[in-house]
Amino acid sequence: MCGVSGPACWHDPLDDGLWERELPRAIRSPDTGWRLAAMNARTAPNIFVREGDGISTLVVEGDWTTMSIAGLSGHVLSPSNLSFSSDFGNLGRIDSAGALAILTLAPNAAFTADLPANLADLFALVGSAMADRDVPPIKTPPFHVRLGQKVYRAVQEIGASARFLGQLEVALMKSLAHPKRMRLIALASSIQKAGFDALPLIAIMTFFIGAVVALIGSDLLKTLGASELVVELVGISVLREFGVLIPAILLAGRSASTFAAQIGAMRMNQETQAMKVMGIDLFDALVVPRVLALLVIMPLLAIVAMLAGLAGGLVVSWGILDVSPTYFAERLSAAVDIRHFWVGMAKVPVLAIVIALAGCRHGLSVRGDVEDLGGRVTVAVVQALFAIILLDAAFAILFNVLEI
C-alpha cells in the first residue's frame, strides 16, 4: 500500500484500474543480500542475490521486456569471493533489451543453470555485443594534411560553383531566347519577397551609415580645418561603396538564406524529384526566377540606399556643421562626379548574381535531412558574404588601376 510509511508509488493514468507501482529501489537485508526490484501487481521484473551455505544464487523473476524494464536502475553487487549460480525458474517473457538489463545489473554473475537453448543463445548474443573491443585512438592528421584537405575542398567548391554558373548561363540564354519559358508568377513573388520587403530595412541601415560617416568625418576634418569636405566624404563613400555594399550584405543574409531554405525544403519533401518526373527543368522553375528577381530589384535597392545614406549625411552635417540642405546639394553636385554613381552601380549585377547563385546552389545540394538543410543555409550565407567582400575589394583595385 502506498503511503507516507510505505514505498514510493505512482499511478498509471493509462490503466483503468489505477493500479499502483513501486518505483525501483535497492534493498539490503541479511537473508537476501542486495536486491533490486521494480514491482507492480502484474508482471514486474525482479532480480536479487540469494545467499546461503557459501553459495550466491542470482534469482531473476518476472517479465524482462523493453516496456517492463523502463523503470529499472541500479546495480546488483556480486562479491568476488563467492561462487554464483542462477535461478531463472520464474522468468517470464524476455527480449534483447531485458537480457542487456540483466547483464548490466549483474555483470559478475555466471549463469550456471541449465538454460533453454534459445535463452542461452540470447545471453550469448547480447554478451558478445557488450564485450569490450579495443578501439584504436583517433589520430589527428598533421597540419599539412589538414591544410591540404581544406584546399582540396575549397577547390571542389570553386569547381561546383563554376559548373552551376555555367548551367545558369545556359538556362538564362534559353529563357531570353524563349520568353515563354519564364515563370512570371515566380519572378514577381521573388521580387516582392527579396526586394520590396527589404526596402525599409536597407533605407534605415544606410541612413545611419551615412550619418556615422558624416559624424566621424566632421570631427576629423575639423582638426584639419576642412570641415566643408564632409560633403565629398559622404557622397563618394556612399555612392561608391556603402550604397551598394550594405544592400548586398543584407540580401546575402536575407535572400541567400531564404533561397537555400526554400529550395532545400522542396528537396526534403521530394518536390524536386516530382518536378523532374513531370519533365520540369529545375533551373527554369527554381533558379532563373530568383536570379532575375535580384537582377531586377537590386539596382532599385542600391539607389534607395544611396539616397538614404546621403540623407543621413545631410542631417548630421546640418545639425553639427550648420551646413544647409541647399549648400549640401549644390556642393554634392559640383564636387562629387557622376562617375562615382556609375562605379557603384557597375557592381550591382555581379553581386546580385553571386547572392542568388550561392542561395540556389546550396538549396539544390540539400541531401534530405534537417541537419544538412541547416548547414547548407549557413554555408550559403557565409559564401555569399565572403564573395561580396572579395569582389568589392577586386572592384576597388580594378577601378584604382584604371583611375576611375
Secondary structure as a PSIPRED ss2 file (coil, helix, strand):
# PSIPRED VFORMAT (PSIPRED V4.0)

   1 M C   1.000  0.000  0.000
   2 C C   1.000  0.000  0.000
   3 G C   1.000  0.000  0.000
   4 V C   1.000  0.000  0.000
   5 S C   1.000  0.000  0.000
   6 G C   1.000  0.000  0.000
   7 P C   1.000  0.000  0.000
   8 A C   1.000  0.000  0.000
   9 C E   0.000  0.000  1.000
  10 W E   0.000  0.000  1.000
  11 H E   0.000  0.000  1.000
  12 D C   1.000  0.000  0.000
  13 P C   1.000  0.000  0.000
  14 L C   1.000  0.000  0.000
  15 D C   1.000  0.000  0.000
  16 D C   1.000  0.000  0.000
  17 G C   1.000  0.000  0.000
  18 L C   1.000  0.000  0.000
  19 W C   1.000  0.000  0.000
  20 E E   0.000  0.000  1.000
  21 R E   0.000  0.000  1.000
  22 E E   0.000  0.000  1.000
  23 L C   1.000  0.000  0.000
  24 P C   1.000  0.000  0.000
  25 R E   0.000  0.000  1.000
  26 A E   0.000  0.000  1.000
  27 I E   0.000  0.000  1.000
  28 R E   0.000  0.000  1.000
  29 S E   0.000  0.000  1.000
  30 P C   1.000  0.000  0.000
  31 D C   1.000  0.000  0.000
  32 T C   1.000  0.000  0.000
  33 G E   0.000  0.000  1.000
  34 W E   0.000  0.000  1.000
  35 R E   0.000  0.000  1.000
  36 L E   0.000  0.000  1.000
  37 A E   0.000  0.000  1.000
  38 A C   1.000  0.000  0.000
  39 M C   1.000  0.000  0.000
  40 N E   0.000  0.000  1.000
  41 A C   1.000  0.000  0.000
  42 R C   1.000  0.000  0.000
  43 T C   1.000  0.000  0.000
  44 A C   1.000  0.000  0.000
  45 P C   1.000  0.000  0.000
  46 N E   0.000  0.000  1.000
  47 I E   0.000  0.000  1.000
  48 F E   0.000  0.000  1.000
  49 V E   0.000  0.000  1.000
  50 R E   0.000  0.000  1.000
  51 E E   0.000  0.000  1.000
  52 G E   0.000  0.000  1.000
  53 D C   1.000  0.000  0.000
  54 G C   1.000  0.000  0.000
  55 I E   0.000  0.000  1.000
  56 S E   0.000  0.000  1.000
  57 T E   0.000  0.000  1.000
  58 L E   0.000  0.000  1.000
  59 V E   0.000  0.000  1.000
  60 V E   0.000  0.000  1.000
  61 E E   0.000  0.000  1.000
  62 G E   0.000  0.000  1.000
  63 D E   0.000  0.000  1.000
  64 W E   0.000  0.000  1.000
  65 T C   1.000  0.000  0.000
  66 T C   1.000  0.000  0.000
  67 M C   1.000  0.000  0.000
  68 S C   1.000  0.000  0.000
  69 I C   1.000  0.000  0.000
  70 A C   1.000  0.000  0.000
  71 G C   1.000  0.000  0.000
  72 L C   1.000  0.000  0.000
  73 S C   1.000  0.000  0.000
  74 G C   1.000  0.000  0.000
  75 H C   1.000  0.000  0.000
  76 V C   1.000  0.000  0.000
  77 L C   1.000  0.000  0.000
  78 S C   1.000  0.000  0.000
  79 P C   1.000  0.000  0.000
  80 S C   1.000  0.000  0.000
  81 N C   1.000  0.000  0.000
  82 L C   1.000  0.000  0.000
  83 S E   0.000  0.000  1.000
  84 F E   0.000  0.000  1.000
  85 S E   0.000  0.000  1.000
  86 S E   0.000  0.000  1.000
  87 D E   0.000  0.000  1.000
  88 F C   1.000  0.000  0.000
  89 G C   1.000  0.000  0.000
  90 N C   1.000  0.000  0.000
  91 L E   0.000  0.000  1.000
  92 G E   0.000  0.000  1.000
  93 R E   0.000  0.000  1.000
  94 I E   0.000  0.000  1.000
  95 D C   1.000  0.000  0.000
  96 S H   0.000  1.000  0.000
  97 A H   0.000  1.000  0.000
  98 G H   0.000  1.000  0.000
  99 A H   0.000  1.000  0.000
 100 L H   0.000  1.000  0.000
 101 A H   0.000  1.000  0.000
 102 I H   0.000  1.000  0.000
 103 L H   0.000  1.000  0.000
 104 T H   0.000  1.000  0.000
 105 L H   0.000  1.000  0.000
 106 A C   1.000  0.000  0.000
 107 P C   1.000  0.000  0.000
 108 N C   1.000  0.000  0.000
 109 A C   1.000  0.000  0.000
 110 A C   1.000  0.000  0.000
 111 F C   1.000  0.000  0.000
 112 T C   1.000  0.000  0.000
 113 A C   1.000  0.000  0.000
 114 D C   1.000  0.000  0.000
 115 L C   1.000  0.000  0.000
 116 P C   1.000  0.000  0.000
 117 A H   0.000  1.000  0.000
 118 N H   0.000  1.000  0.000
 119 L H   0.000  1.000  0.000
 120 A H   0.000  1.000  0.000
 121 D H   0.000  1.000  0.000
 122 L H   0.000  1.000  0.000
 123 F H   0.000  1.000  0.000
 124 A H   0.000  1.000  0.000
 125 L H   0.000  1.000  0.000
 126 V H   0.000  1.000  0.000
 127 G H   0.000  1.000  0.000
 128 S H   0.000  1.000  0.000
 129 A H   0.000  1.000  0.000
 130 M H   0.000  1.000  0.000
 131 A C   1.000  0.000  0.000
 132 D C   1.000  0.000  0.000
 133 R C   1.000  0.000  0.000
 134 D C   1.000  0.000  0.000
 135 V C   1.000  0.000  0.000
 136 P C   1.000  0.000  0.000
 137 P C   1.000  0.000  0.000
 138 I C   1.000  0.000  0.000
 139 K C   1.000  0.000  0.000
 140 T C   1.000  0.000  0.000
 141 P C   1.000  0.000  0.000
 142 P C   1.000  0.000  0.000
 143 F H   0.000  1.000  0.000
 144 H H   0.000  1.000  0.000
 145 V H   0.000  1.000  0.000
 146 R H   0.000  1.000  0.000
 147 L H   0.000  1.000  0.000
 148 G H   0.000  1.000  0.000
 149 Q H   0.000  1.000  0.000
 150 K H   0.000  1.000  0.000
 151 V H   0.000  1.000  0.000
 152 Y H   0.000  1.000  0.000
 153 R H   0.000  1.000  0.000
 154 A H   0.000  1.000  0.000
 155 V H   0.000  1.000  0.000
 156 Q H   0.000  1.000  0.000
 157 E H   0.000  1.000  0.000
 158 I H   0.000  1.000  0.000
 159 G H   0.000  1.000  0.000
 160 A H   0.000  1.000  0.000
 161 S H   0.000  1.000  0.000
 162 A H   0.000  1.000  0.000
 163 R H   0.000  1.000  0.000
 164 F H   0.000  1.000  0.000
 165 L H   0.000  1.000  0.000
 166 G H   0.000  1.000  0.000
 167 Q H   0.000  1.000  0.000
 168 L H   0.000  1.000  0.000
 169 E H   0.000  1.000  0.000
 170 V H   0.000  1.000  0.000
 171 A H   0.000  1.000  0.000
 172 L H   0.000  1.000  0.000
 173 M H   0.000  1.000  0.000
 174 K H   0.000  1.000  0.000
 175 S H   0.000  1.000  0.000
 176 L H   0.000  1.000  0.000
 177 A H   0.000  1.000  0.000
 178 H C   1.000  0.000  0.000
 179 P H   0.000  1.000  0.000
 180 K H   0.000  1.000  0.000
 181 R H   0.000  1.000  0.000
 182 M C   1.000  0.000  0.000
 183 R C   1.000  0.000  0.000
 184 L H   0.000  1.000  0.000
 185 I H   0.000  1.000  0.000
 186 A H   0.000  1.000  0.000
 187 L H   0.000  1.000  0.000
 188 A H   0.000  1.000  0.000
 189 S H   0.000  1.000  0.000
 190 S H   0.000  1.000  0.000
 191 I H   0.000  1.000  0.000
 192 Q H   0.000  1.000  0.000
 193 K H   0.000  1.000  0.000
 194 A H   0.000  1.000  0.000
 195 G C   1.000  0.000  0.000
 196 F H   0.000  1.000  0.000
 197 D H   0.000  1.000  0.000
 198 A H   0.000  1.000  0.000
 199 L H   0.000  1.000  0.000
 200 P H   0.000  1.000  0.000
 201 L H   0.000  1.000  0.000
 202 I H   0.000  1.000  0.000
 203 A H   0.000  1.000  0.000
 204 I H   0.000  1.000  0.000
 205 M H   0.000  1.000  0.000
 206 T H   0.000  1.000  0.000
 207 F H   0.000  1.000  0.000
 208 F H   0.000  1.000  0.000
 209 I H   0.000  1.000  0.000
 210 G H   0.000  1.000  0.000
 211 A H   0.000  1.000  0.000
 212 V H   0.000  1.000  0.000
 213 V H   0.000  1.000  0.000
 214 A H   0.000  1.000  0.000
 215 L H   0.000  1.000  0.000
 216 I H   0.000  1.000  0.000
 217 G H   0.000  1.000  0.000
 218 S H   0.000  1.000  0.000
 219 D H   0.000  1.000  0.000
 220 L H   0.000  1.000  0.000
 221 L H   0.000  1.000  0.000
 222 K H   0.000  1.000  0.000
 223 T H   0.000  1.000  0.000
 224 L H   0.000  1.000  0.000
 225 G C   1.000  0.000  0.000
 226 A C   1.000  0.000  0.000
 227 S H   0.000  1.000  0.000
 228 E H   0.000  1.000  0.000
 229 L H   0.000  1.000  0.000
 230 V H   0.000  1.000  0.000
 231 V H   0.000  1.000  0.000
 232 E H   0.000  1.000  0.000
 233 L H   0.000  1.000  0.000
 234 V H   0.000  1.000  0.000
 235 G H   0.000  1.000  0.000
 236 I H   0.000  1.000  0.000
 237 S H   0.000  1.000  0.000
 238 V H   0.000  1.000  0.000
 239 L H   0.000  1.000  0.000
 240 R H   0.000  1.000  0.000
 241 E H   0.000  1.000  0.000
 242 F H   0.000  1.000  0.000
 243 G H   0.000  1.000  0.000
 244 V H   0.000  1.000  0.000
 245 L H   0.000  1.000  0.000
 246 I H   0.000  1.000  0.000
 247 P H   0.000  1.000  0.000
 248 A H   0.000  1.000  0.000
 249 I H   0.000  1.000  0.000
 250 L H   0.000  1.000  0.000
 251 L H   0.000  1.000  0.000
 252 A H   0.000  1.000  0.000
 253 G H   0.000  1.000  0.000
 254 R H   0.000  1.000  0.000
 255 S H   0.000  1.000  0.000
 256 A H   0.000  1.000  0.000
 257 S H   0.000  1.000  0.000
 258 T H   0.000  1.000  0.000
 259 F H   0.000  1.000  0.000
 260 A H   0.000  1.000  0.000
 261 A H   0.000  1.000  0.000
 262 Q H   0.000  1.000  0.000
 263 I H   0.000  1.000  0.000
 264 G H   0.000  1.000  0.000
 265 A H   0.000  1.000  0.000
 266 M H   0.000  1.000  0.000
 267 R H   0.000  1.000  0.000
 268 M H   0.000  1.000  0.000
 269 N C   1.000  0.000  0.000
 270 Q C   1.000  0.000  0.000
 271 E H   0.000  1.000  0.000
 272 T H   0.000  1.000  0.000
 273 Q H   0.000  1.000  0.000
 274 A H   0.000  1.000  0.000
 275 M H   0.000  1.000  0.000
 276 K H   0.000  1.000  0.000
 277 V H   0.000  1.000  0.000
 278 M C   1.000  0.000  0.000
 279 G C   1.000  0.000  0.000
 280 I C   1.000  0.000  0.000
 281 D C   1.000  0.000  0.000
 282 L H   0.000  1.000  0.000
 283 F H   0.000  1.000  0.000
 284 D H   0.000  1.000  0.000
 285 A H   0.000  1.000  0.000
 286 L H   0.000  1.000  0.000
 287 V H   0.000  1.000  0.000
 288 V H   0.000  1.000  0.000
 289 P H   0.000  1.000  0.000
 290 R H   0.000  1.000  0.000
 291 V H   0.000  1.000  0.000
 292 L H   0.000  1.000  0.000
 293 A H   0.000  1.000  0.000
 294 L H   0.000  1.000  0.000
 295 L H   0.000  1.000  0.000
 296 V H   0.000  1.000  0.000
 297 I H   0.000  1.000  0.000
 298 M H   0.000  1.000  0.000
 299 P H   0.000  1.000  0.000
 300 L H   0.000  1.000  0.000
 301 L H   0.000  1.000  0.000
 302 A H   0.000  1.000  0.000
 303 I H   0.000  1.000  0.000
 304 V H   0.000  1.000  0.000
 305 A H   0.000  1.000  0.000
 306 M H   0.000  1.000  0.000
 307 L H   0.000  1.000  0.000
 308 A H   0.000  1.000  0.000
 309 G H   0.000  1.000  0.000
 310 L H   0.000  1.000  0.000
 311 A H   0.000  1.000  0.000
 312 G H   0.000  1.000  0.000
 313 G H   0.000  1.000  0.000
 314 L H   0.000  1.000  0.000
 315 V H   0.000  1.000  0.000
 316 V H   0.000  1.000  0.000
 317 S H   0.000  1.000  0.000
 318 W H   0.000  1.000  0.000
 319 G H   0.000  1.000  0.000
 320 I H   0.000  1.000  0.000
 321 L C   1.000  0.000  0.000
 322 D C   1.000  0.000  0.000
 323 V C   1.000  0.000  0.000
 324 S C   1.000  0.000  0.000
 325 P H   0.000  1.000  0.000
 326 T H   0.000  1.000  0.000
 327 Y H   0.000  1.000  0.000
 328 F H   0.000  1.000  0.000
 329 A H   0.000  1.000  0.000
 330 E H   0.000  1.000  0.000
 331 R H   0.000  1.000  0.000
 332 L H   0.000  1.000  0.000
 333 S H   0.000  1.000  0.000
 334 A H   0.000  1.000  0.000
 335 A H   0.000  1.000  0.000
 336 V C   1.000  0.000  0.000
 337 D C   1.000  0.000  0.000
 338 I C   1.000  0.000  0.000
 339 R H   0.000  1.000  0.000
 340 H H   0.000  1.000  0.000
 341 F H   0.000  1.000  0.000
 342 W H   0.000  1.000  0.000
 343 V H   0.000  1.000  0.000
 344 G H   0.000  1.000  0.000
 345 M H   0.000  1.000  0.000
 346 A H   0.000  1.000  0.000
 347 K H   0.000  1.000  0.000
 348 V H   0.000  1.000  0.000
 349 P H   0.000  1.000  0.000
 350 V H   0.000  1.000  0.000
 351 L H   0.000  1.000  0.000
 352 A H   0.000  1.000  0.000
 353 I H   0.000  1.000  0.000
 354 V H   0.000  1.000  0.000
 355 I H   0.000  1.000  0.000
 356 A H   0.000  1.000  0.000
 357 L H   0.000  1.000  0.000
 358 A H   0.000  1.000  0.000
 359 G H   0.000  1.000  0.000
 360 C H   0.000  1.000  0.000
 361 R H   0.000  1.000  0.000
 362 H H   0.000  1.000  0.000
 363 G H   0.000  1.000  0.000
 364 L H   0.000  1.000  0.000
 365 S C   1.000  0.000  0.000
 366 V C   1.000  0.000  0.000
 367 R C   1.000  0.000  0.000
 368 G C   1.000  0.000  0.000
 369 D C   1.000  0.000  0.000
 370 V H   0.000  1.000  0.000
 371 E H   0.000  1.000  0.000
 372 D H   0.000  1.000  0.000
 373 L H   0.000  1.000  0.000
 374 G H   0.000  1.000  0.000
 375 G H   0.000  1.000  0.000
 376 R H   0.000  1.000  0.000
 377 V H   0.000  1.000  0.000
 378 T H   0.000  1.000  0.000
 379 V H   0.000  1.000  0.000
 380 A H   0.000  1.000  0.000
 381 V H   0.000  1.000  0.000
 382 V H   0.000  1.000  0.000
 383 Q H   0.000  1.000  0.000
 384 A H   0.000  1.000  0.000
 385 L H   0.000  1.000  0.000
 386 F H   0.000  1.000  0.000
 387 A H   0.000  1.000  0.000
 388 I H   0.000  1.000  0.000
 389 I H   0.000  1.000  0.000
 390 L H   0.000  1.000  0.000
 391 L H   0.000  1.000  0.000
 392 D H   0.000  1.000  0.000
 393 A H   0.000  1.000  0.000
 394 A H   0.000  1.000  0.000
 395 F H   0.000  1.000  0.000
 396 A H   0.000  1.000  0.000
 397 I H   0.000  1.000  0.000
 398 L H   0.000  1.000  0.000
 399 F H   0.000  1.000  0.000
 400 N H   0.000  1.000  0.000
 401 V H   0.000  1.000  0.000
 402 L C   1.000  0.000  0.000
 403 E C   1.000  0.000  0.000
 404 I C   1.000  0.000  0.000
